[in-house]
């Protein structure tokens, strides 16, 4: 960085998001993958699987603390995917027998992911705290870091296939669907607050996907608004968070897809940035900028002056090669031309394992990237 930028230290942050942070998911260790296979084959029961998960989570929490991160997640080790394990636990949501194919891209070609679909077959609600036991375990496991819980945004329940997966006898109109869904989320957030959650991340790929004209065409094909669906999603996320308790920091993460080092969408944040950064009522935005698919930093000009933070996802989780400190500092300096340095932080562009399969890098490379983020943040912000 230049002398001027380096001298302008913005200082550490004591509340989330932190100067050095990460999105949430981590590569699953081999022992955990084997235990999941054993559970699927009925060679072990749920209690035995959870014991293996507990051991693995204790280890990765310890590593997060040792490398100097201020937050810690459970790596999403108890999930198969970042969003569906939550969505299937909402009252009124059932798994569909069919599959919805999602096409992802990488430098070698295209791959398809075909997770089980969902069906809204009853009144939406939350009768038990989703991931509540997981949060308690994480809280008991950390020694100094702030426990961070990640959940999918309400937008993801709609984005899968729009009205097609909603039973018309239950919700003949979408307004009632959204009213019950956001009420369910408010109840979930209230329950998490009651458990002492102080760092909640609401993951929403749609807000990045909709920068891609092809994804806006998809939205229109499922009955959404081609040009204003992001405005509607932002409003519903705000409704979901409207009663969050004092002392709970909330961030959102958005990316263009992350499955086995592949992506689903492309495009800069220009299309959504003004509404996103001004209207979404969160404390921080985890945004990916690891390659040309994300465009430049110009959309940061819409970030309002004040407390909202943008966490720059400059370190890729899709490849193992380690970024250089000088390049990361140069890019932070470039971003600081459009938003104040004191409102910026640093992280990977996405999780390392949004689904159980994980991305194409090793655990050693994963931890090296997280250590790099901590070191660069210390040198830039102090």
N, C-alpha and C positions, 0 to 999 in steps of 0.2 A: 504494500500500500504506500501511498505517498506520505511524506512527512506530516502534511496537514491532517490527512485522514487518520493516520496512526495516532497523532497527538490528541485527536478528538475522542478520547475514551468515553464511552457511554455508561460504563459501570455494570456490575453484576445485577441480576434481578433476583429478588427474594420471593416473587410470586410467579406462577406459570403464565405464559410459556417462558422457559428459561433461555439464556443466551446460547447454551448448548443443549439441544433436546433431541428426541427422536420420536418417530411416528407411533410405534407401538409393537408391531409384530417382529419376532426374531426367528431365526432358523431353528427348526426342531432338531434336537439331538437324536442320534441314531437309536439310542435306547428307548426314547419316547415313541419314535416311529414304529419300532418293533412292538412296543406295548399296545399301540393303537391297532396294529394288525392282529395281535393276539386277542384283543377285545372283540374285534370285528368277527374273528373266527370262533369266538366263544371259548377260547382257551383260558382266559382270565375274566373276572367279573369287574363291575364298575368300580368297586372299592379298591381292587388291586391296581387298576389303571390310574385312579386318582392318586394313589401312593407314588407311582412313578412320576406323575405330573408334579406332585408336591416337591419331590427331590430335585427335579429339573428346574422348577421355578425358583427354589431357594438358591440354586447355583447361579442362575442368570441375574437374579436380583443382586447377589453378592458382586458379580462382575460389573454390573452397572454402577454400583457404588464405588468399587475400586478404581474404575477409570475416570471418575470425577463427574459423572452426570448428577444432576440435582433431582431428577425424577426417575421413577422406576416403574416398568410395566411387568406383567407376568408373561410377556412375549406372545400373548394370545395362545398359549400352549394347550389350553383346554378346548380350543376350537378347531374345526375343520376349515372354516372360512371366516373372514373378518366380519361379515355381516349376517349370513344366513343363520348362524347359530343363535343369534339374538332374535332375528325376525320370527323364526319358528317358535319361539317361546312367548310371543304375543298371543293373548287370548284371541280366538277367532281366526287364526292363521293355521293352515294345514299344508303339509307337503303335497305337491301334485305328483301323480304317477309319471307324467311326461317330463321332458327335459327341454330347457330353453338354451339353445346353442348360442354362445358368445364368441365372436372371432377376435383373436388377439394377434398382434404382429411383432416380429423381431427381425433382426438383420438376416437370419437364415430363411425366413418365410413366415407362413401363417400357421397358427394352431387354434383349435377350438376347445372351449371349456363348456361342458354340459352339466351344470349342477342341477339338482332336483329343483323343480319350479315350486311356486307357492300359490295358494288359493285362499282368498279371504272368504271364508264360509260362514262366519259368525260375527257377532258384535265384537269389535276390537276393544281390548283392555289389558290391564296388567294385574293379575291376581296374586303374583309373587314377584319379588324383586329379582329381575333378570340379572345374572352374574353377581348377585349379592354375596353368595358364599365365596366366590372367587375374589371379590374385593376384600372381604374380611381376611382371607388367607394372605393376600398381598400386604394388607396393612400390618398383619402380625409378623410378616417376614422382613420388611424393610427395617433398617436400623437408623438411617438418617435421611434417606431420600423421600421425596413426596410421591405417594402411590398414585399412579395415573391409570384411569379406566377408560377404555375406548369402546364406543358403541356406534352402530350405524345411524345415520340420520333418518327421520321419517320419510324423506324423499325416496330412499332406496326401496321402500315398500311399494311405492307407485311406479318407480322407474323400470322395474323388472318387465312389466307388460301392460301397464295402465289399467284401463277398465276391464280388459279381457280376463284378468284373474280375480275380479271382484264379483261375488254373487249378487246379481241384481235384486234378488228377493230380500237380501239383507241391506244393501245400499243401492237403491235405485238411482240416487243422485250422488255425485262426488262430494258435494258440500258436507253431507252427513258422514261420509267416509273420513274426510279430513278432520272434521270436528271430533270424532271418536279417536282417531289416530293421534292427534296432537294432545287430546286429554289423557290418553294412555301414556304418552311420553312425559307429560307433566307429572303424572303419578310416579312413573319410574324415577324421574329426576328428584322428586320429593323423597322417595324411599332411599335413594342413594345418598342424598344429603343427610338423612336420618342415620345412616351408617357412618357418617363422617367423611364422605367423599369430598375432597377439596380440589381435585383436578380431573375434569371430565372432558373427553374429546369426542366430538360428534363427527364421524367420518362421512363424507358425502362426495362420491366420485362424480355425480351428475353435474355439479357446479363447474367442474373442469371439462367434463365431456361436452357440455353444451357450447363450448368455444369452437367445436368442430361442426361445420355445416352438415356433415353426414349424420351426426348424432341429433341435430335439430330436426332433420328429416325423419329420423326414427321416432322422436317425440311426437311429431305430427301424425305419424302412422299409428300410434297407440292412443290417439285422441287428445294429445296435449297441444299446447300453444307453441308453435314453431319459434316465435320471437320473444315470448314473455314467460316461458315456463320457469326460468330461473328466478324471476320475480315472485312467482307463486311459491316456489320451494323455499325461498328466503323467508317469506311471510310465515309459512308453516313451521319452519325451524324456530323462528322467533316465538311463535305461539307455544311451541313445545318447551321452550326455556323460560317462559314468562314468569314462572314462580320459583325459579332456582333459588336456593337459600343463600343468604349472605355468607361470604367466605368461600364459595365454590367458584373457582376459575374454570371457564369453558373455552375450549378452542375447537376449531374445525380443521379437518385435513381434506384436501381435494387433490386427486391425481387423475391421470388419463388412462388408468388401468395398470394392474400389476399382477401378472400371473405367469409364473415360471420365466421371469425376466422378459416378459412381453407386455405390450400395451394395446389399448383398444381405440384410442382417440388421439388427435393432434390439434394444435392451434394455440395461439397466444391467449392470454387472459382478457384481451381487449373487449370481447363481447359481453362478459359478465362483470368486469372489474368495478365499474362505477357503482352499480347496485350492491355487489358483494361487499366491498370494503366499507361502504357508507351505511348500508341498511342492515346487514347481518349483525345481530347484537351478541357478539362473542368477544373474548379478550384477545384472541390470537388466531391467525390464519396460517396453517402449514401449507405452503404452496410449492409445487415442484418446478425447478428450473435447472435440471441436470443436463439437458441437451437442447438442440434446436427445435424439437417438437413443442417446447413451451414458449417460444418466442422470447422477446426481450423484457427488460424490467420497466418499460414505459408505463404499463398499467398501474404501477405503484404510485403514480402521481395522484391517483384518486384516494389514497389512504388519508383519512382525516388526521390532522394534527391532534395528538393527545395520547391516550393510554393504549389504544389498540396496537398489537404487535404483528408483524409479518415474519414468519419463520422461513427463511430462505432454504429451500430444499436443493442445495447445490451439489451434494454428494450422492452419487447414484447408488442404488441398491441392486441394480440390474447386472452389474459387472463387478468383478473382484479387484480390478486394477485400482490402486490407491491414487486419489487426486493429489496434486501438489499444493502445499500451503500457499505458495505465491499466487497460484491461479485462483484459489478460493478467496484470498484477500483482495485480489484484483476485481473479482466479480462482486464481492461485498461493496467495494468502493464504487463500482459502477451502479449497483442498486441504490446506494446512498445518494446518488444524484437526483433520485426521484422520490425518496422518502427519508426522513431523518434517521441517522445511524442509531440513535437511541430507541427507535421503534423497530429495529431489525434484530433477528436472532438467526441461528444456523442449525440445520438438521439434515438428515438424509432426505431425498425426495419422496420416499414412500417407505413402507415397511419392508423388511427383508423376507417376509414369508406371509403374504396376505392370505394365502391358502396353505394347507398343510404341506403341499409339495415343496414350497420354498423357491427362492431364486437361485440362479446359477453362479454361486460363489460359496466359499467355505466359511465355516464359523470363525476361523482365524482372520479371514479377510473382513468379515462383518465387524469383529471387535476392533480391528485396526482402523476401520472407517469411523467408528464411534469415538475412539481415542483421538483421532485426527480432528474431529469436530470439537471436542473439548479443548484441545490445544489451540486451535485456531481462534475459538471464541475467547479464550483467555488472553491471547495476544491482541485481539482486535478490541474487545470491550473491557478488558481488565477484570 
